[in-house]
């Protein structure tokens, strides 16, 4: 897929000092809500507060190791990993169906580990890149990127702002709007200032989050009490020390289905990052990416947490800041690990009001969607292309607002697929492109 022109200040292979890298990497960490998925899972399966804290720690560390594997060793693209929302239902269901507690969790982790091994083998055999070469031309790739940004917008606005657990809806909207305005203002200021003013653009995300948090403090909805109570250092859980793997055939089949959906979704992330950074997504890089995805998820299972996959919002942050250096993402991976070993630091991240995160996240989603639009505008949109683009977009909207009670009533496999609008939209774009006649 051809990449559009970008306005990057620093390319993927450009050097950035480690001091700057850690500052810039912190922006990605702060904007990713890494703690949300393990918190939801822990609440769903009935873990104690202590077990929940350990699960969050393990997720931070797994995300850090997986980010270093992908950005530094295998895929060698600026890709950050985090726990995906897709496996939540499957992991919780497997855990509860096998006795709950750590016994059920061991079965879920065993199934997750086996699925990750299969994904790794898929990358080594080179099958994945053949599928992408055959089924994802530019019109499909641009549609997938656009759908990635579109599918994230409702979560950014509804979950983080309208339904935030703290503050009134008026306060949350104010926080989100001001945070977004600060980020846009810093980005514009950085673009129109002298070389020394570039700091405003490259630090626009962290400046916006800081200003939003300070404003939340004045509103009385920034609670730092848990930070004071948390420990500075604590260890996560490990296989054989805190739990063991148990293997159940039906649980393994369930997780294999989940990994198929995850690969469909993470491909959209890779396409978005490739389009923003102008790094070609060739067959070798795709294969290494799948291997890295598998190794990252294997690491997560060994640490007793849910699968970690590429996260789309980082492509938008790259566009906003203009910084695509892989060294920044290596630093972000290191910060993930440091925050995972410190209960106090991880709690500090989770204390940022969700409305503040939403103000940044919503804009990032729009940037990702526009990245897909940049690809699509280079294509000739005839009758076939109209349907290839429009029907997946319609499906993203329809599935995003599908009532949860109806979704939960569907068969397990269908529920897993429909729980990922990006995956369904991607598959539909591929199918329509192959089946519809060219004329």
C-alpha positions in Angstrom: 0.0 0.0 0.0 1.4 3.4 -0.9 2.1 5.8 1.9 0.9 9.4 1.8 3.2 12.3 2.4 3.7 13.2 6.0 5.1 16.1 7.9 7.4 14.2 10.3 10.0 16.2 12.2 11.9 13.0 13.1 11.9 9.8 11.0 11.8 6.3 12.3 15.6 5.7 12.1 16.6 9.3 13.2 18.5 9.6 16.4 16.9 11.3 19.4 18.8 11.7 22.7 17.7 9.2 25.4 16.7 12.1 27.6 14.3 13.4 24.9 13.2 9.8 24.1 12.0 9.1 27.6 10.1 12.4 27.7 8.5 11.7 24.3 7.9 8.1 25.2 6.0 9.2 28.3 3.4 10.9 26.1 2.6 7.6 24.5 2.4 5.8 27.8 0.1 8.5 29.3 -2.3 8.5 26.4 -2.8 4.7 26.3 -4.9 3.8 29.3 -2.9 0.6 29.8 -4.5 -0.1 33.2 -8.1 -0.1 31.9 -8.3 -3.7 30.4 -6.7 -5.5 33.4 -8.9 -3.5 35.8 -12.1 -4.5 33.8 -10.9 -8.2 33.7 -10.1 -8.2 37.4 -13.5 -6.8 38.3 -15.3 -9.3 36.0 -13.7 -12.4 37.4 -13.9 -11.2 41.0 -10.2 -10.7 41.8 -9.4 -9.0 45.1 -7.9 -5.5 45.2 -4.4 -7.0 45.7 -4.8 -9.4 42.8 -6.1 -6.5 40.6 -3.1 -4.4 41.4 -0.7 -7.3 40.5 -2.6 -7.9 37.2 -2.2 -4.2 36.3 1.5 -4.4 37.1 2.0 -7.5 34.9 0.1 -5.8 32.1 2.4 -2.8 32.2 5.5 -5.0 32.1 4.1 -7.3 29.3 3.3 -4.2 27.2 6.8 -2.8 27.8 8.5 -6.0 26.8 6.2 -6.5 23.7 6.8 -2.9 22.6 10.6 -3.4 22.8 10.3 -6.7 20.9 8.3 -5.1 18.1 9.9 -1.6 17.8 13.5 -2.7 18.5 14.0 -6.2 17.4 11.4 -7.6 15.0 9.0 -5.3 13.2 11.3 -2.3 13.7 8.4 0.2 13.3 7.2 2.7 15.9 4.5 0.5 17.4 3.5 0.4 21.0 1.7 -2.6 22.5 -1.1 -2.6 25.1 -3.7 -5.0 26.4 -6.5 -5.4 23.9 -10.2 -5.1 24.7 -11.1 -8.0 22.4 -10.1 -10.9 24.7 -11.9 -9.6 27.8 -15.0 -11.7 27.4 -13.2 -14.8 26.4 -10.6 -14.6 29.2 -13.3 -13.9 31.8 -15.6 -16.6 30.4 -12.8 -19.3 30.5 -11.8 -18.3 34.0 -15.3 -18.5 35.4 -16.1 -21.7 33.5 -13.1 -23.4 35.0 -13.8 -22.7 38.7 -12.9 -19.1 38.9 -10.0 -17.7 41.0 -6.4 -18.6 40.1 -7.5 -22.1 39.1 -9.7 -20.7 36.3 -7.1 -18.1 35.5 -4.5 -20.8 35.0 -6.7 -22.3 32.3 -7.2 -19.0 30.6 -3.5 -18.3 30.6 -2.7 -21.7 29.3 -5.1 -21.2 26.4 -3.7 -17.7 25.7 -0.1 -19.1 25.6 -1.0 -21.9 23.2 -2.8 -19.4 20.9 0.3 -17.1 21.0 2.5 -20.0 20.0 0.3 -20.6 17.0 0.5 -16.9 16.0 4.3 -17.1 16.2 4.4 -20.1 13.9 2.1 -18.3 11.5 4.7 -15.6 11.2 7.7 -18.0 10.8 5.9 -19.9 7.9 5.3 -16.6 6.0 1.6 -17.3 5.4 0.4 -14.0 6.8 2.2 -11.7 4.3 0.8 -13.8 1.4 -2.7 -13.2 2.7 -2.0 -9.4 3.0 -0.5 -9.2 -0.4 -3.4 -10.9 -2.0 -6.3 -9.4 -0.1 -5.3 -5.8 1.0 -4.6 -3.4 -1.9 -4.7 0.3 -1.3 -8.4 0.7 -1.5 -8.9 -1.9 1.2 -6.0 -0.7 3.3 -7.2 2.9 3.3 -10.7 1.7 4.3 -9.3 -0.3 7.2 -7.2 2.7 8.4 -10.3 5.0 8.2 -12.4 2.4 10.1 -9.7 2.1 12.8 -10.0 5.8 13.6 -13.8 5.8 13.3 -14.3 2.8 15.6 -12.2 4.3 18.4 -14.1 7.6 18.4 -17.2 6.4 20.4 -15.0 5.0 23.2 -13.0 8.3 23.3 -16.1 10.4 23.6 -18.7 8.3 25.3 -16.6 6.1 27.7 -14.0 8.6 28.6 -16.1 11.8 28.6 -19.8 11.3 28.8 -19.8 8.3 31.1 -16.7 9.2 33.1 -16.8 7.8 36.6 -15.7 11.2 38.1 -17.1 14.7 37.6 -20.3 16.0 36.1 -20.9 15.7 32.4 -20.4 19.5 32.1 -17.0 19.3 33.9 -15.9 16.4 31.8 -16.8 18.1 28.5 -15.0 21.2 29.7 -11.9 19.2 30.6 -11.9 17.3 27.3 -12.4 20.5 25.2 -9.7 22.5 27.0 -7.2 19.6 26.9 -7.8 19.2 23.1 -7.5 22.9 22.5 -4.1 23.0 24.4 -2.8 20.1 22.4 -3.9 21.7 19.1 -2.5 25.0 20.2 0.9 23.5 21.1 1.1 21.7 17.8 0.3 24.8 15.8 2.7 26.9 17.9 5.5 24.4 17.3 4.9 24.4 13.5 5.0 28.2 13.3 7.8 28.9 15.7 11.6 29.0 15.3 13.6 25.8 15.8 13.5 26.3 19.6 9.7 26.4 19.5 9.5 22.8 18.2 9.4 21.6 21.7 5.7 22.7 21.8 4.8 20.4 19.0 6.8 17.3 20.1 5.6 17.7 23.7 2.0 18.7 22.8 0.4 15.6 24.2 2.1 15.7 27.6 1.6 19.4 27.9 -2.1 19.0 27.2 -2.5 16.1 29.7 -0.6 18.1 32.4 -2.8 21.2 31.9 -5.9 19.1 31.9 -4.9 17.4 35.1 -4.1 20.7 36.8 -7.5 22.0 35.7 -9.2 18.8 37.1 -7.4 19.5 40.4 -9.0 22.9 40.6 -12.4 21.3 39.8 -11.9 18.9 42.7 -12.0 15.7 40.6 -8.3 14.8 40.6 -7.8 12.3 43.5 -4.2 11.5 44.3 -4.9 9.7 47.6 -4.3 6.2 46.1 -0.9 7.4 44.9 0.2 8.3 48.4 -1.0 4.9 49.7 0.7 2.8 46.9 4.1 1.1 47.3 7.1 2.4 45.5 8.2 -1.1 44.4 6.4 -4.4 44.1 6.8 -7.5 42.0 4.4 -8.8 39.4 3.2 -12.4 39.1 5.1 -15.1 37.3 4.4 -18.5 35.9 5.3 -21.3 38.2 5.7 -18.9 41.1 2.2 -17.5 41.4 0.2 -19.7 39.0 0.6 -22.6 36.6 -0.8 -23.3 33.1 -3.7 -25.6 32.7 -4.9 -26.7 29.3 -8.5 -27.2 28.2 -9.3 -28.0 24.5 -12.4 -25.8 24.3 -10.6 -22.9 26.0 -7.7 -23.2 23.5 -10.1 -23.2 20.5 -11.8 -20.1 21.9 -8.5 -18.3 22.2 -7.4 -19.3 18.7 -10.6 -17.5 17.4 -9.7 -14.5 19.5 -6.2 -14.4 18.0 -7.6 -14.4 14.5 -9.7 -11.4 15.4 -6.6 -9.7 17.1 -4.5 -10.2 14.0 -7.2 -8.6 11.8 -7.3 -5.7 14.1 -3.6 -5.2 14.6 -3.1 -5.3 10.8 -5.1 -2.1 10.7 -2.7 -0.6 13.3 0.3 -1.5 11.2 -1.3 -0.1 8.1 -2.0 3.2 9.9 1.6 3.4 11.3 3.1 2.5 7.9 1.0 5.2 6.2 2.0 7.9 8.7 5.7 7.0 8.8 6.2 6.1 5.2 7.8 2.8 6.2 6.8 0.2 3.7 4.9 -2.8 5.1 6.7 -5.4 3.0 6.5 -9.2 3.5 9.5 -9.5 5.7 8.3 -6.8 8.0 4.8 -8.3 8.2 6.2 -11.7 9.0 8.4 -10.3 11.7 5.4 -8.3 13.0 3.3 -11.5 13.4 6.2 -13.2 15.2 6.6 -10.2 17.5 2.9 -10.2 18.1 3.1 -13.9 19.1 6.1 -13.4 21.3 4.5 -10.4 23.0 1.4 -12.4 23.8 3.4 -15.4 25.0 5.2 -13.0 27.4 1.9 -11.7 28.6 0.7 -15.2 29.3 3.9 -16.0 31.2 3.3 -12.9 33.4 -0.3 -14.0 33.9 -2.1 -11.2 32.0 -4.2 -10.8 28.8 -2.8 -10.5 25.3 -1.0 -7.3 24.3 -1.2 -6.1 20.7 -0.4 -3.0 18.6 -2.4 0.0 19.6 -3.7 2.4 16.9 -3.7 5.7 18.8 0.0 5.9 18.7 -0.1 6.5 14.9 -2.2 9.6 15.6 0.2 10.8 18.2 3.1 10.4 15.7 1.2 12.6 13.3 0.5 15.3 15.9 4.0 15.4 17.4 5.9 14.7 14.2 8.2 12.3 16.0 8.4 8.7 14.7 11.8 7.6 16.0 11.9 4.0 17.1 14.1 5.1 20.0 11.2 6.9 21.5 9.1 3.7 21.5 12.0 1.7 23.0 12.1 4.3 25.8 8.3 4.0 26.1 8.7 0.2 26.5 11.3 0.8 29.2 8.9 3.2 31.0 6.2 0.6 30.8 8.4 -1.8 32.7 9.5 0.8 35.3 5.9 1.8 35.9 4.9 -1.9 36.1 7.5 -2.4 38.9 6.3 0.6 40.9 2.8 0.5 42.3 3.0 4.3 43.0 3.8 5.2 39.4 1.2 3.0 37.9 -1.5 4.3 40.2 -0.4 7.9 39.3 -1.1 7.1 35.6 -4.5 5.7 36.4 -5.3 8.9 38.4 -5.4 11.1 35.3 -9.1 11.8 34.8 -10.6 9.9 31.9 -12.1 13.1 30.4 -8.5 14.5 30.1 -7.4 11.4 28.3 -10.6 11.5 26.2 -9.7 15.1 25.0 -6.5 13.8 23.5 -7.8 10.4 22.4 -10.7 11.8 20.4 -8.4 14.1 18.4 -6.0 11.2 17.8 -8.8 9.1 16.4 -9.7 11.9 14.0 -6.1 12.0 12.8 -6.0 8.3 12.2 -9.3 8.4 10.2 -7.9 11.3 8.1 -4.7 9.2 7.4 -7.0 6.6 5.9 -8.8 9.3 3.9 -5.4 10.4 2.5 -4.9 6.9 1.1 -8.5 6.7 -0.3 -8.4 10.1 -2.1 -5.6 8.7 -4.4 -7.9 6.0 -5.6 -10.5 6.3 -8.3 -13.8 5.8 -6.5 -16.0 4.0 -8.9 -19.2 2.0 -8.1 -17.3 -1.0 -6.8 -15.0 1.2 -4.6 -18.0 3.0 -3.3 -19.3 -0.2 -1.8 -15.9 -1.4 -0.7 -15.5 1.8 1.4 -19.0 2.6 2.5 -20.3 -0.8 3.7 -17.4 -1.4 6.1 -17.8 2.1 7.5 -21.5 1.4 8.0 -20.7 -1.8 9.8 -18.3 0.0 12.2 -21.1 2.4 13.2 -23.7 -0.3 13.4 -21.6 -2.7 15.5 -20.3 0.1 17.8 -23.8 0.9 18.8 -25.1 -2.7 18.9 -27.0 -3.1 22.3 -24.8 -5.1 24.7 -27.7 -7.4 25.8 -28.3 -8.5 22.2 -24.5 -9.0 21.6 -24.3 -11.2 24.7 -27.2 -13.3 23.5 -25.3 -14.3 20.3 -23.3 -17.5 19.9 -19.8 -17.3 21.3 -17.9 -17.2 18.0 -20.2 -14.5 16.6 -20.0 -12.5 19.8 -16.2 -12.4 19.6 -16.3 -11.2 16.0 -19.0 -8.6 16.5 -17.1 -7.4 19.6 -14.4 -6.0 17.2 -15.9 -3.6 14.7 -12.5 -3.1 13.2 -12.1 -6.8 12.5 -15.5 -7.1 10.9 -15.0 -4.0 8.8 -11.6 -5.3 7.6 -13.0 -8.7 6.6 -16.0 -7.1 4.8 -13.7 -4.7 2.9 -11.6 -7.7 1.8 -14.6 -9.8 0.8 -16.3 -7.0 -1.1 -13.1 -6.2 -3.0 -12.7 -9.8 -4.1 -16.4 -10.6 -4.8 -17.7 -7.5 -6.5 -17.1 -7.2 -10.3 -14.7 -4.5 -11.4 -17.2 -3.0 -13.9 
